[in-house]
C-alpha cells in the first residue's frame, strides 16, 4: 500500500531473503531511503545461533526486540534483549547474537547506511548445499564485513 510516496507493511511482510539461516524480511532498502538506511525484521527460531562473531566496517546497526529474548555479545559485553529493548551496535565493534531460549525471537534491525540487503542477497544467491567458508568470507569482505570465528 502506498501512502503519498511511502508504504505500509504488516508485521512479517516484506521481501524475504533466505540467508544466514534466519528469517530475514527486508522492510525497506537503500533505493527507498536515498541510501540512508535499510530495515529488516529478523525471526530467530528457538535454540538458534545467529552469525558468529563479526565486524561491520561500513554500517551501524540497531536492534529493537519485538518478541521473545535475544542474547547479544557486543564489544566484550553480553546483553539480553527483551520486548521493547533497544541496542545500538556501532561499526568496527565485534558482535554476535543467538536465541538459546524456548521461544522464537523477533527483532527489528535498522542498518545505516543502507546496503546490507545486498550482502544478504549475495549469500542467498549461493548454490544450495554445503557452503564453502572461504567463499562466504570473500562475500563478507566484498561488503566490508570481517568474520572473526
C-alpha positions in Angstrom: 0.0 0.0 0.0 1.5 3.4 -0.9 0.9 6.4 1.3 1.8 9.6 -0.6 5.0 8.0 -1.7 5.5 5.9 1.4 4.2 2.5 2.1 3.0 0.3 5.0 3.9 -3.3 5.6 2.3 -5.5 8.3 4.4 -7.5 10.6 6.3 -10.4 9.0 5.6 -9.0 5.5 8.1 -7.6 3.1 10.8 -9.1 0.8 12.0 -12.4 2.3 15.7 -13.1 1.9 16.8 -16.7 2.6 20.3 -16.1 4.1 22.3 -17.0 7.2 19.7 -19.5 8.5 17.3 -16.9 10.0 14.1 -15.4 8.8 15.1 -12.1 7.2 12.3 -9.9 5.9 13.5 -6.7 4.3 11.1 -3.9 5.1 12.9 -1.1 3.3 16.2 -0.7 1.4 18.6 1.9 0.0 16.6 2.9 -3.0 13.6 3.6 -0.8 15.6 5.7 1.7 18.1 7.5 -0.6 20.7 5.1 0.9 20.2 6.5 4.4 19.3 3.1 5.9 17.8 -0.3 5.4 15.4 -2.0 7.8 14.9 -5.7 8.5 12.6 -7.9 10.6 14.6 -10.9 11.8 12.9 -14.0 13.1 15.3 -16.2 15.1 13.9 -19.6 15.9 14.2 -21.1 19.4 17.6 -22.5 20.2 19.2 -20.9 17.1 22.6 -19.2 16.8 22.9 -16.2 14.6 26.1 -15.4 12.7 29.4 -16.0 14.5 31.4 -13.0 15.9 31.9 -10.5 13.1 32.6 -6.8 12.5 30.9 -4.4 10.1 33.2 -1.7 8.8 30.7 0.3 6.8 27.5 0.4 8.8 26.0 0.8 12.2 23.1 -1.4 13.3 20.3 -1.0 15.9 18.2 -3.8 17.3 14.8 -3.4 18.8 13.3 -6.6 20.3 9.7 -7.2 19.3 9.2 -10.6 20.9 11.0 -13.3 22.9 14.6 -12.7 24.1 17.9 -12.4 22.2 21.4 -12.8 23.6 23.8 -10.3 22.0 27.5 -10.2 22.5 28.8 -6.7 21.7 32.4 -5.5 22.2 33.1 -7.7 25.1 29.8 -7.3 26.9 26.8 -9.6 26.9 23.2 -8.3 26.8 19.8 -10.0 26.9 17.2 -8.1 24.8 13.6 -8.4 25.8 10.4 -6.9 24.4 10.9 -3.2 23.7 14.6 -3.2 24.4 16.9 -1.2 22.1 20.6 -1.9 21.4 23.0 0.2 19.3 25.7 -1.9 17.5 28.3 0.6 16.1 30.5 -0.2 13.2 34.0 -1.6 13.9 32.8 -3.4 17.1 32.7 -7.1 17.2 29.2 -8.6 17.8 27.2 -11.8 17.5 23.7 -12.9 18.6 21.8 -16.0 19.4 18.5 -17.3 20.7 19.1 -20.0 23.3 15.6 -19.8 24.6 12.5 -21.9 24.0 10.5 -19.3 22.2 11.0 -17.6 18.9 12.7 -14.2 18.9 11.8 -11.3 16.6 13.9 -8.2 16.2 13.8 -5.1 14.0 17.2 -4.2 12.7 17.9 -0.7 11.3 21.2 -0.6 9.4 22.8 2.7 8.4 23.8 3.5 5.7 21.9 1.1 3.5 23.5 -1.8 1.7 23.4 -4.8 4.0 20.4 -6.0 1.9 22.8 -6.6 -1.0 25.1 -8.7 1.3 22.2 -10.8 2.4 21.1 -11.3 -1.2 24.6 -12.3 -2.3 24.5 -15.0 0.4 21.0 -16.1 -0.6 22.2 -16.4 -4.2 24.8 -19.0 -3.3 24.1 -22.5 -4.7 22.2 -24.9 -2.4 24.1 -27.4 -0.3 27.1 -27.2 2.0 28.7 -23.7 2.0 32.4 -23.1 1.4 33.6 -20.8 4.3 36.3 -19.3 2.0 33.5 -18.2 -0.4 31.4 -16.8 2.4 34.4 -14.9 3.8 35.0 -13.5 0.3 31.4 -12.3 0.1 31.7 -10.8 3.5 34.9 -9.0 2.6 33.2 -7.5 -0.5 30.8 -5.9 1.8 33.2 -4.7 4.5 32.4 -7.4 7.0 35.1 -9.4 8.8 34.3 -12.9 10.2 36.2 -13.5 13.4 35.4 -17.2 14.1 
